[in-house]
Amino acid sequence: MTSGRHDSNPSKLLAFYGSDLVRADAGRFLRKARRKGYELVALDSAAMALARSADVPYSLIEDYLDPASMASVVRDADEARRKWFEPARDLFTVEGVCWPELDQRTVHAAWENALLALRWAEKIKRAGVQELSFFRHVSPRFQVQWERSDIAAVVWEQALPGIARPRLSFEAFRPASLASGAGRAVRRILSRRESSTSVETGEPVRTGSIFVLMAGLEALRYSDIVVSLHERFPEKVAVAVVKPYPKIPDEIPWKGLVPIVYGPLAPTESWEAWTLWKLTPRIRFRIGERFAQGYEKAVDSARGTPWEQALASMRFHFSYYTRFRWPWLSERTCAFWRSLWDRLRPAAVLCSSLEDALVLTPVAAAKSLGIRTYSLPHGGIHLCYSRPSVDYAFCGNSPQRWIYESIGLPASRLIASRDLVAPREYRTARQEAFSDSRKLRVLALTDTTDVGTNLMKWLSLRSQLVALQCLASPPRELADRIEVVVKAHPHYSDLDIIAAASSDLSKRVLPTNSDLHAAVAGCDLVVAVNYYGSALIHVLMAGKPVAYLLTESDPLVHKVRSPFGLFKDGTTVVRTREEFWKLIQSFMTDPAVGASMCEKARAFAEAQLDYSRFPGVAEAVEHLLGGTNLQ
């Protein structure tokens, strides 16, 4: 069953995430709720998949709010993220670092959740809804990055008195959640031994070395860069890992070549540890009281802003940041890196472009000491929310250059370089993607609608549902002539949205560790399903024809930080089911259509993606440290 549009005048709503329900009992629970007169509102793709499996109709928040309203929420959240703390900047700043400013990417999803929760509350209240039932944890959970929180639940309780009906959730006490929490605690305990300047090679880190600063998950994708730096600057290169677990695997090519320094323990991001910390009679961070005063000042100064009500509602959320996270980052994390950099005096720090405080903090410490800093893109392309504070940013293709320029980074601080697009960003296994060479072999690329559990999605749920249902239901005359396989993101796969669209399509999803290059080599046509990720770099460089199935609505296509047009000129764009299958029919019957699509891909790759004419990172660093201008 696909989702149905919401009833014209629903009186009772039950809003739920997939993780709110025990899967084995979800169908019975949802069918019972329908019998009691609730309209079901699925809040994420997991909830959609459960409703489909239970064969019950459901609606989505985006069925209540038009695309323009959704896009305006994103704009307001973006403004709130950048400006809410400005009236209290002095209270939040320590030794030149304004912590809400440095850590703003971490709270961005929280702003989107709060503001969308408010917008929807206003909508359903005007519509005469008498009851909104939803799940809330017994102790409201703050939000870090995209992790599950209770921000929307708290907002609804405050904005909808007499209408909001919270149901206590014990999700965090289920065996799987408890096991996961125990695993995190064990890793934190073990990582304490690695949070030091000890090095795995046994060789000391030399003064004046070039440091490559990364998260552990980036070890493979930065391999070529680390190896090339080591070859050009022997015994003068080291790696700093900001997240001490997982450790660098032995199969990483550069392990054993260069010293590895593990950064300090990160501030806990779990509500369990935070709750225990609040209850333990230990010495508090003294700076926390000052940060808390900064929050109160910001609340008082927010009158008349789009975030006035949301900021006041998130007091429990910002308590974690002001009392714990930002004091920890300031007094422990930043102090560690400032001491390390001051002692070793690196010639340069090349850092990941991840907008994670654990990356940004050592960069801020380096800059405070006058150490040169350079940014390396996290992937083939990497979307940035804020202008990097580094001296220079490397970019390996024109789309990445455009992303940097769109957030205000001057062209004079951009360094074009080859070899920045890793052949493989994750460990993969080669396998045959297609089984019948007599059919048109179609490789569909999909991305996640969201990371974590949030109200606001990166890609609207309905748009992706429509696109996947289109892909899953070819016209009768074509059904036996094509073979479609789906390549999802290897780390954020979002298989639930595929399951919500079609059980048959779910059977055609490749394993998450399947090799992209092998699948691309074996296909005749690539379909980018509302997709604009790094995989398209490899597809277009291979000269493969691409059909861009773009079903996202125009206001959301053009919303803040949604570059749906990055690779558009190298593809053939289709917006509807009719346009898509008409293109497939033409591709199969007219060789000129395929030839034209291949030529479009090759021309785009040559003009926008092929940076082989530029120096490699190691060569560029040598020139930069020697004072040579590469512009």
C-alpha positions as CSV (number, residue, x, y, z in Angstrom):
1,M,0.0,0.0,0.0
2,T,1.3,3.4,-0.8
3,S,0.7,6.4,1.4
4,G,-2.6,8.2,1.1
5,R,-3.1,11.9,1.3
6,H,-4.4,13.0,4.7
7,D,-8.1,13.1,5.5
8,S,-9.6,16.5,4.8
9,N,-10.7,17.0,8.5
10,P,-8.8,14.6,10.7
11,S,-9.6,14.9,14.4
12,K,-7.0,12.6,15.8
13,L,-3.4,12.1,14.6
14,L,-0.8,9.6,15.6
15,A,2.7,10.7,14.6
16,F,5.5,8.1,14.8
17,Y,9.0,7.2,13.8
18,G,9.8,3.7,12.9
19,S,12.0,3.4,16.0
20,D,9.1,4.2,18.2
21,L,7.6,0.8,17.6
22,V,8.7,-2.8,18.2
23,R,8.8,-4.2,14.7
24,A,7.2,-7.5,15.7
25,D,4.2,-5.8,17.2
26,A,4.1,-2.7,14.8
27,G,1.4,-4.0,12.5
28,R,-1.0,-4.9,15.3
29,F,-0.4,-1.5,17.0
30,L,-1.0,0.5,13.8
31,R,-4.1,-1.4,12.8
32,K,-5.5,-0.9,16.3
33,A,-4.8,2.9,16.1
34,R,-6.7,3.1,12.8
35,R,-9.7,1.4,14.3
36,K,-9.6,3.9,17.1
37,G,-9.9,6.7,14.5
38,Y,-6.3,7.9,14.3
39,E,-4.9,9.1,11.1
40,L,-1.3,7.8,11.0
41,V,1.5,10.3,10.2
42,A,4.8,8.6,9.3
43,L,7.7,10.8,10.4
44,D,10.5,8.9,8.6
45,S,11.0,6.2,5.9
46,A,11.2,3.4,8.6
47,A,7.7,4.4,9.7
48,M,6.5,4.4,6.1
49,A,7.9,0.8,5.6
50,L,6.1,-0.4,8.8
51,A,2.8,1.1,7.7
52,R,3.2,-0.4,4.3
53,S,3.9,-3.8,5.8
54,A,0.9,-3.5,8.0
55,D,-1.3,-2.5,5.0
56,V,-2.6,0.6,6.6
57,P,-2.8,4.1,5.0
58,Y,-0.6,6.9,6.3
59,S,0.2,10.5,5.5
60,L,3.4,12.6,5.8
61,I,4.0,16.0,7.4
62,E,4.8,17.3,3.9
63,D,1.2,16.4,2.9
64,Y,0.0,19.2,5.3
65,L,2.6,21.8,4.4
66,D,3.3,22.9,0.8
67,P,6.9,22.8,-0.6
68,A,7.3,26.5,-0.3
69,S,6.5,26.3,3.5
70,M,8.9,23.5,3.9
71,A,11.6,25.5,2.1
72,S,11.0,28.5,4.3
73,V,11.5,26.4,7.4
74,V,15.0,25.4,6.0
75,R,15.8,29.1,5.4
76,D,14.7,30.1,8.9
77,A,16.7,27.2,10.5
78,D,19.8,28.2,8.5
79,E,19.4,31.8,9.8
80,A,18.8,30.7,13.3
81,R,21.9,28.4,13.3
82,R,24.1,31.4,12.3
83,K,22.6,34.2,14.3
84,W,20.8,33.0,17.5
85,F,24.0,33.4,19.7
86,E,25.1,36.7,18.3
87,P,23.6,38.9,21.1
88,A,25.7,36.8,23.6
89,R,28.8,36.2,21.6
90,D,31.0,37.7,24.3
91,L,29.7,35.2,26.9
92,F,30.2,32.3,24.5
93,T,33.8,33.2,23.4
94,V,36.9,31.8,25.1
95,E,40.4,32.6,23.8
96,G,39.0,33.7,20.5
97,V,36.7,30.8,19.9
98,C,32.9,31.4,19.9
99,W,31.7,27.8,20.6
100,P,28.1,28.1,19.2
101,E,29.6,29.4,16.1
102,L,32.3,26.7,15.8
103,D,29.8,24.0,16.6
104,Q,26.8,25.3,14.7
105,R,26.7,22.3,12.3
106,T,26.0,20.0,15.2
107,V,22.8,21.9,16.2
108,H,21.5,22.6,12.7
109,A,19.2,19.5,12.6
110,A,17.8,20.6,16.0
111,W,16.8,23.9,14.6
112,E,15.1,22.3,11.6
113,N,13.2,19.9,13.9
114,A,12.1,22.7,16.2
115,L,10.9,25.1,13.6
116,L,9.2,22.4,11.5
117,A,7.5,21.1,14.6
118,L,6.2,24.6,15.3
119,R,5.0,25.2,11.7
120,W,3.1,21.9,11.6
121,A,1.6,22.5,15.1
122,E,0.2,25.8,13.8
123,K,-1.2,24.1,10.7
124,I,-3.0,21.3,12.4
125,K,-4.3,23.6,15.2
126,R,-5.9,25.8,12.5
127,A,-7.3,22.7,10.9
128,G,-9.2,21.8,14.0
129,V,-7.2,18.7,15.0
130,Q,-8.4,17.7,18.5
131,E,-5.6,15.3,19.4
132,L,-2.0,14.8,18.4
133,S,-0.5,11.7,19.8
134,F,3.3,11.1,19.6
135,F,6.1,9.3,21.4
136,R,8.5,11.0,23.8
137,H,11.3,9.6,25.9
138,V,10.8,9.7,29.7
139,S,13.7,12.1,29.9
140,P,13.7,14.5,26.9
141,R,16.8,13.8,24.7
142,F,18.9,16.6,23.4
143,Q,20.2,16.4,19.8
144,V,23.8,16.1,18.5
145,Q,24.0,16.1,14.7
146,W,21.3,13.9,13.3
147,E,20.7,11.6,16.3
148,R,17.2,11.0,17.7
149,S,16.0,13.7,20.0
150,D,12.7,14.8,21.7
151,I,12.9,18.3,20.5
152,A,9.7,18.0,18.3
153,A,7.9,16.3,21.2
154,V,8.7,19.1,23.6
155,V,7.8,21.7,21.1
156,W,4.4,20.1,20.5
157,E,3.7,19.8,24.2
158,Q,4.3,23.5,24.7
159,A,2.6,24.7,21.5
160,L,-0.5,22.5,21.6
161,P,-1.8,22.5,25.2
162,G,-4.9,20.3,25.4
163,I,-4.2,18.8,22.0
164,A,-0.7,17.2,22.5
165,R,-0.9,13.6,23.9
166,P,2.7,12.4,24.5
167,R,3.1,8.6,24.9
168,L,6.2,7.6,27.0
169,S,8.7,5.7,24.8
170,F,11.0,3.1,26.3
171,E,12.9,2.7,23.1
172,A,16.2,3.4,24.8
173,F,15.6,0.5,27.3
174,R,15.1,-2.2,24.7
175,P,17.8,-4.9,24.6
176,A,19.3,-3.7,21.3
177,S,19.5,-0.1,22.5
178,L,21.0,-1.1,25.9
179,A,23.6,-3.3,24.1
180,S,24.5,-0.4,21.8
181,G,24.9,1.9,24.7
182,A,27.1,-0.6,26.6
183,G,29.2,-1.0,23.5
184,R,29.8,2.8,23.2
185,A,30.7,2.9,26.9
186,V,33.3,0.1,26.5
187,R,34.8,1.8,23.5
188,R,35.1,5.1,25.4
189,I,36.8,3.3,28.2
190,L,39.3,1.5,25.9
191,S,39.9,4.7,23.9
192,R,41.2,6.5,27.0
193,R,44.4,4.7,26.6
194,E,44.7,5.9,23.0
195,S,43.8,9.5,23.7
196,S,47.4,10.7,23.9
197,T,50.3,11.5,21.7
198,S,51.5,7.9,21.7
199,V,52.1,6.7,18.1
200,E,51.5,3.3,16.6
201,T,54.7,3.2,14.6
202,G,56.9,3.7,17.7
203,E,58.6,6.6,15.9
204,P,58.4,10.0,17.4
205,V,56.5,12.8,15.7
206,R,59.1,15.3,14.4
207,T,58.8,19.0,15.1
208,G,57.7,20.8,11.9
209,S,55.9,17.8,10.5
210,I,52.9,18.1,8.1
211,F,49.8,16.7,9.9
212,V,46.8,15.2,8.1
213,L,43.8,15.5,10.5
214,M,41.0,13.1,9.9
215,A,38.2,11.1,11.5
216,G,38.8,7.3,11.6
217,L,36.2,6.7,8.9
218,E,38.3,8.8,6.4
219,A,41.4,6.6,6.6
220,L,40.8,4.8,3.4
221,R,39.7,7.8,1.3
222,Y,42.7,9.8,2.2
223,S,45.2,7.0,1.6
224,D,46.6,8.3,-1.7
225,I,47.1,11.7,-0.1
226,V,48.9,10.4,3.0
227,V,51.2,8.1,0.9
228,S,52.1,10.9,-1.6
229,L,52.9,13.3,1.2
230,H,55.0,10.7,2.9
231,E,56.9,10.1,-0.4
232,R,57.6,13.8,-0.9
233,F,58.3,14.6,2.8
234,P,59.9,11.5,4.2
235,E,59.8,11.3,8.1
236,K,58.0,14.7,8.1
237,V,54.3,13.5,7.9
238,A,52.0,12.4,10.7
239,V,48.3,11.6,10.9
240,A,46.1,12.9,13.7
241,V,42.8,11.0,14.3
242,V,40.3,13.1,16.0
243,K,37.9,10.3,17.0
244,P,40.0,7.6,18.8
245,Y,37.7,4.8,17.8
246,P,37.7,2.8,15.7
247,K,41.4,2.4,15.4
248,I,43.0,2.6,12.0
249,P,42.6,-0.9,10.4
250,D,45.8,-2.7,9.5
251,E,44.9,-2.9,5.8
252,I,45.0,0.9,5.4
253,P,48.0,1.5,3.0
254,W,49.6,4.2,5.0
255,K,49.5,2.5,8.4
256,G,53.0,1.8,9.4
257,L,54.5,4.5,7.2
258,V,53.7,7.5,9.3
259,P,53.1,8.2,13.1
260,I,49.5,8.3,14.2
261,V,48.4,10.6,17.0
262,Y,45.0,9.9,18.6
263,G,43.1,12.9,19.8
264,P,41.4,13.3,23.2
265,L,38.3,11.6,24.3
266,A,35.2,13.3,22.7
267,P,32.4,14.7,24.9
268,T,29.7,12.1,25.3
269,E,26.8,12.4,23.0
270,S,24.5,10.0,24.8
271,W,21.6,11.1,27.0
272,E,22.4,8.3,29.4
273,A,25.9,9.5,30.2
274,W,24.7,13.1,30.3
275,T,22.0,12.2,32.8
276,L,24.5,10.4,35.0
277,W,26.9,13.4,34.8
278,K,24.1,15.7,36.0
279,L,23.3,13.5,38.9
280,T,26.9,12.9,40.0
281,P,28.3,15.3,42.6
282,R,31.4,16.1,40.7
283,I,33.2,19.4,40.0
284,R,31.3,21.1,37.2
285,F,33.0,23.0,34.4
286,R,33.3,26.6,35.7
287,I,32.8,28.0,32.2
288,G,29.4,26.3,32.0
289,E,27.7,28.9,34.1
290,R,28.9,31.6,31.8
291,F,27.7,29.7,28.8
292,A,24.3,29.2,30.4
293,Q,24.0,32.9,31.0
294,G,24.8,33.4,27.3
295,Y,21.8,31.2,26.4
296,E,19.5,33.1,28.7
297,K,20.7,36.4,27.2
298,A,20.1,35.0,23.7
299,V,16.6,33.9,24.7
300,D,15.8,37.4,25.9
301,S,17.2,38.9,22.8
302,A,15.3,36.6,20.4
303,R,12.0,38.5,20.6
304,G,10.6,39.1,17.1
305,T,12.9,36.6,15.4
306,P,11.7,33.4,13.6
307,W,13.5,31.3,16.3
308,E,12.1,33.1,19.4
309,Q,9.7,30.3,20.4
310,A,11.9,27.5,19.3
311,L,14.9,28.8,21.2
312,A,12.9,29.0,24.5
313,S,11.5,25.5,24.0
314,M,15.0,24.0,23.6
315,R,16.2,24.9,27.1
316,F,16.7,21.2,27.9
317,H,18.7,20.8,24.7
318,F,21.0,23.7,25.2
319,S,21.6,22.8,28.8
320,Y,23.7,19.9,27.5
321,Y,25.6,22.2,25.2
322,T,26.2,25.1,27.7
323,R,26.8,23.0,30.8
324,F,28.8,20.1,29.2
325,R,29.6,19.9,25.5
326,W,31.0,23.4,24.9
327,P,32.9,23.5,28.3
328,W,34.4,20.1,27.5
329,L,35.5,21.2,24.0
330,S,37.0,24.4,25.4
331,E,38.7,23.1,28.5
332,R,39.7,19.6,27.4
333,T,39.7,19.2,23.6
334,C,41.0,22.6,22.6
335,A,43.5,22.6,25.4
336,F,44.9,19.2,24.2
337,W,45.4,20.4,20.6
338,R,46.8,23.8,21.5
339,S,49.4,22.1,23.8
340,L,50.2,19.5,21.1
341,W,50.5,22.1,18.3
342,D,52.6,24.4,20.5
343,R,55.0,21.6,21.3
344,L,55.3,20.1,17.8
345,R,54.9,23.3,15.7
346,P,53.6,21.6,12.6
347,A,54.6,23.1,9.2
348,A,50.9,22.7,8.2
349,V,47.7,21.0,9.2
350,L,45.7,19.4,6.4
351,C,42.2,18.7,7.8
352,S,39.1,17.0,6.7
353,S,36.3,19.3,5.5
354,L,33.9,17.6,8.0
355,E,32.1,20.3,9.9
356,D,32.5,18.4,13.1
357,A,33.7,20.2,16.3
358,L,36.3,17.5,16.8
359,V,37.8,18.5,13.5
360,L,37.2,22.3,13.8
361,T,38.6,22.5,17.3
362,P,42.2,21.4,16.5
363,V,42.0,23.7,13.4
364,A,41.0,26.7,15.6
365,A,43.9,25.8,18.0
366,A,46.3,25.7,15.1
367,K,45.2,29.0,13.7
368,S,45.6,30.6,17.2
369,L,49.2,29.6,17.0
370,G,49.8,30.9,13.4
371,I,50.0,27.4,12.0
372,R,48.9,27.1,8.3
373,T,45.7,25.1,7.8
374,Y,44.3,23.5,4.6
375,S,41.0,21.7,4.0
376,L,40.7,18.4,2.1
377,P,37.2,17.6,0.9
378,H,35.6,14.8,2.9
379,G,34.4,13.1,-0.3
380,G,34.4,13.5,-4.1
381,I,32.1,16.4,-3.3
382,H,31.2,17.6,0.2
383,L,28.4,20.1,1.0
384,C,29.4,22.7,3.6
385,Y,27.1,24.7,5.8
386,S,29.6,27.4,6.8
387,R,32.6,29.1,5.3
388,P,35.7,27.1,6.3
389,S,38.1,29.0,8.5
390,V,41.2,27.4,7.0
391,D,43.8,29.4,5.1
392,Y,43.2,27.4,1.9
393,A,40.7,24.8,0.7
394,F,41.6,22.1,-1.8
395,C,39.0,21.1,-4.5
396,G,39.2,18.3,-6.9
397,N,36.5,19.3,-9.4
398,S,34.4,22.3,-10.4
399,P,31.3,21.2,-8.5
400,Q,33.3,21.3,-5.3
401,R,34.7,24.7,-6.2
402,W,31.1,26.0,-6.8
403,I,30.1,24.7,-3.4
404,Y,32.9,26.6,-1.7
405,E,32.2,29.8,-3.7
406,S,28.5,29.6,-2.9
407,I,29.2,29.8,0.8
408,G,31.5,32.8,0.4
409,L,35.0,31.3,0.2
410,P,37.0,33.6,-2.1
411,A,38.5,32.1,-5.2
412,S,42.0,33.2,-3.9
413,R,41.7,30.7,-1.1
414,L,40.8,27.7,-3.4
415,I,43.5,25.3,-4.6
416,A,42.7,23.1,-7.6
417,S,44.3,19.7,-7.2
418,R,44.1,16.2,-8.8
419,D,43.8,12.9,-6.9
420,L,41.2,14.3,-4.4
421,V,38.5,12.0,-5.6
422,A,39.2,8.6,-4.0
423,P,38.5,5.6,-6.2
424,R,36.8,4.0,-3.2
425,E,35.7,5.8,0.0
426,Y,34.6,2.6,1.7
427,R,35.8,-1.0,1.7
428,T,34.0,-2.9,-1.0
429,A,33.6,-6.4,-2.5
430,R,33.4,-7.0,-6.2
431,Q,30.4,-9.0,-7.5
432,E,28.3,-9.3,-10.6
433,A,25.5,-6.7,-10.5
434,F,23.5,-7.9,-13.5
435,S,22.4,-11.4,-14.5
436,D,21.0,-11.0,-18.0
437,S,23.1,-9.3,-20.7
438,R,20.2,-9.6,-23.2
439,K,18.2,-6.9,-21.3
440,L,18.8,-3.2,-20.9
441,R,20.9,-3.1,-17.7
442,V,19.9,-0.1,-15.6
443,L,21.9,0.9,-12.5
444,A,19.8,3.2,-10.2
445,L,21.7,5.4,-7.7
446,T,19.9,6.4,-4.5
447,D,20.8,8.4,-1.5
448,T,19.3,8.6,1.9
449,T,16.3,10.8,2.5
450,D,17.9,11.7,5.9
451,V,20.6,10.7,8.3
452,G,19.3,9.9,11.8
453,T,15.8,10.5,12.9
454,N,14.5,14.0,12.1
455,L,11.3,15.8,11.0
456,M,13.0,17.7,8.2
457,K,14.5,15.5,5.5
458,W,17.4,16.1,3.1
459,L,15.1,14.8,0.4
460,S,11.3,14.9,0.7
461,L,9.9,11.5,1.5
462,R,7.0,11.8,-1.0
463,S,9.3,12.8,-3.9
464,Q,11.6,9.8,-3.3
465,L,8.6,7.5,-2.9
466,V,7.2,8.7,-6.3
467,A,10.6,8.3,-8.0
468,L,11.1,4.8,-6.7
469,Q,7.6,3.7,-7.5
470,C,8.2,5.0,-11.0
471,L,11.3,2.9,-11.3
472,A,9.6,-0.2,-9.9
473,S,6.7,-0.2,-12.3
474,P,7.8,0.0,-16.0
475,P,5.2,-0.1,-18.8
476,R,4.0,-3.6,-19.6
477,E,5.7,-3.6,-23.0
478,L,9.1,-2.8,-21.3
479,A,8.9,-4.9,-18.2
480,D,10.6,-8.0,-19.6
481,R,13.2,-6.1,-21.5
482,I,15.0,-4.3,-18.7
483,E,16.9,-5.3,-15.6
484,V,17.1,-2.7,-12.8
485,V,19.4,-3.0,-9.8
486,V,19.7,-0.4,-7.1
487,K,23.0,0.9,-5.6
488,A,22.3,2.7,-2.3
489,H,24.7,4.7,-0.3
490,P,27.2,2.3,1.4
491,H,27.0,4.0,4.8
492,Y,23.5,5.7,4.9
493,S,21.5,3.3,2.8
494,D,17.9,4.2,3.7
495,L,16.6,0.8,2.6
496,D,13.3,1.6,4.3
497,I,12.3,4.1,1.7
498,I,12.8,1.5,-1.0
499,A,10.8,-1.0,1.0
500,A,8.0,1.6,1.4
501,A,7.9,2.0,-2.3
502,S,8.1,-1.5,-3.6
503,S,8.8,-4.9,-2.1
504,D,10.0,-6.1,-5.6
505,L,12.5,-3.2,-5.9
506,S,13.8,-4.1,-2.4
507,K,14.9,-7.4,-3.8
508,R,17.0,-5.7,-6.4
509,V,19.2,-3.7,-4.0
510,L,22.9,-4.6,-4.2
511,P,24.7,-5.3,-1.0
512,T,25.9,-2.1,0.7
513,N,29.5,-3.1,0.3
514,S,29.2,-3.8,-3.5
515,D,31.8,-2.2,-5.7
516,L,30.4,0.9,-7.6
517,H,33.0,0.7,-10.4
518,A,32.1,-2.9,-11.2
519,A,28.4,-2.1,-11.3
520,V,29.0,1.0,-13.5
521,A,31.2,-1.1,-15.9
522,G,28.4,-3.6,-16.3
523,C,25.5,-1.3,-16.9
524,D,24.1,0.3,-20.0
525,L,22.3,3.2,-18.4
526,V,22.6,4.9,-15.0
527,V,19.5,6.5,-13.3
528,A,20.2,9.1,-10.7
529,V,17.1,8.9,-8.5
530,N,17.0,12.4,-7.0
531,Y,20.7,11.9,-6.6
532,Y,23.6,14.3,-6.7
533,G,26.3,12.5,-4.8
534,S,30.0,11.7,-5.5
535,A,29.1,8.4,-7.3
536,L,28.1,10.5,-10.3
537,I,31.7,11.7,-10.6
538,H,32.8,8.1,-11.3
539,V,29.8,7.5,-13.6
540,L,30.4,10.6,-15.7
541,M,34.1,10.1,-15.9
542,A,33.4,6.6,-17.3
543,G,31.3,8.2,-20.0
544,K,28.1,6.4,-19.0
545,P,24.7,7.9,-20.1
546,V,22.7,9.2,-17.1
547,A,19.0,9.8,-16.8
548,Y,18.4,12.2,-13.9
549,L,15.0,11.3,-12.4
550,L,14.3,14.5,-10.5
551,T,10.9,14.4,-8.8
552,E,11.7,16.8,-5.9
553,S,9.4,19.9,-6.2
554,D,10.9,23.1,-7.4
555,P,10.9,25.1,-4.0
556,L,12.8,22.2,-2.4
557,V,15.1,21.7,-5.3
558,H,16.2,25.3,-4.8
559,K,16.2,25.3,-1.0
560,V,19.4,26.2,1.0
561,R,22.3,23.7,0.5
562,S,20.5,21.4,-1.9
563,P,22.6,21.5,-5.0
564,F,20.4,19.3,-7.2
565,G,21.9,21.0,-10.2
566,L,25.6,20.1,-9.6
567,F,25.8,17.4,-12.3
568,K,22.6,18.3,-14.3
569,D,24.4,19.4,-17.4
570,G,26.1,16.0,-17.8
571,T,22.7,14.2,-17.6
572,T,19.3,14.1,-19.2
573,V,16.8,15.4,-16.7
574,V,13.3,13.9,-16.5
575,R,10.7,15.1,-13.9
576,T,7.8,12.8,-14.3
577,R,7.0,9.1,-14.8
578,E,5.8,9.8,-18.3
579,E,9.0,11.6,-19.2
580,F,11.2,8.9,-17.7
581,W,9.7,5.9,-19.5
582,K,9.5,7.9,-22.8
583,L,13.3,8.5,-22.5
584,I,13.9,4.8,-21.7
585,Q,11.9,3.8,-24.7
586,S,13.8,6.2,-26.9
587,F,17.2,5.0,-25.5
588,M,16.3,1.4,-26.4
589,T,15.0,2.1,-29.9
590,D,17.2,5.0,-31.1
591,P,21.0,4.6,-30.9
592,A,21.4,8.3,-31.5
593,V,19.7,9.0,-28.1
594,G,22.3,6.9,-26.2
595,A,25.2,8.3,-28.2
596,S,24.0,11.8,-27.4
597,M,23.7,11.0,-23.7
598,C,27.2,9.5,-23.6
599,E,28.7,12.5,-25.3
600,K,27.0,14.8,-22.8
601,A,28.5,12.8,-20.0
602,R,32.0,12.8,-21.5
603,A,31.9,16.6,-22.3
604,F,30.8,17.4,-18.8
605,A,33.5,15.2,-17.2
606,E,36.2,16.7,-19.4
607,A,35.2,20.3,-18.6
608,Q,34.1,20.1,-15.0
609,L,35.5,16.9,-13.4
610,D,38.9,16.1,-14.9
611,Y,41.4,17.9,-12.8
612,S,44.4,15.8,-13.9
613,R,46.1,18.9,-15.3
614,F,46.5,20.3,-11.8
615,P,49.2,19.4,-9.2
616,G,48.7,16.7,-6.7
617,V,48.2,17.6,-3.0
618,A,51.8,16.9,-2.0
619,E,53.1,19.0,-4.8
620,A,50.7,21.8,-4.0
621,V,51.7,21.7,-0.3
622,E,55.3,21.9,-1.2
623,H,54.7,25.0,-3.3
624,L,52.5,26.6,-0.7
625,L,55.0,26.1,2.1
626,G,57.7,27.4,-0.2
627,G,55.7,30.6,-0.8
628,T,54.8,29.8,-4.4
629,N,51.5,31.2,-5.5
630,L,49.5,28.4,-7.2
631,Q,46.6,30.7,-8.4
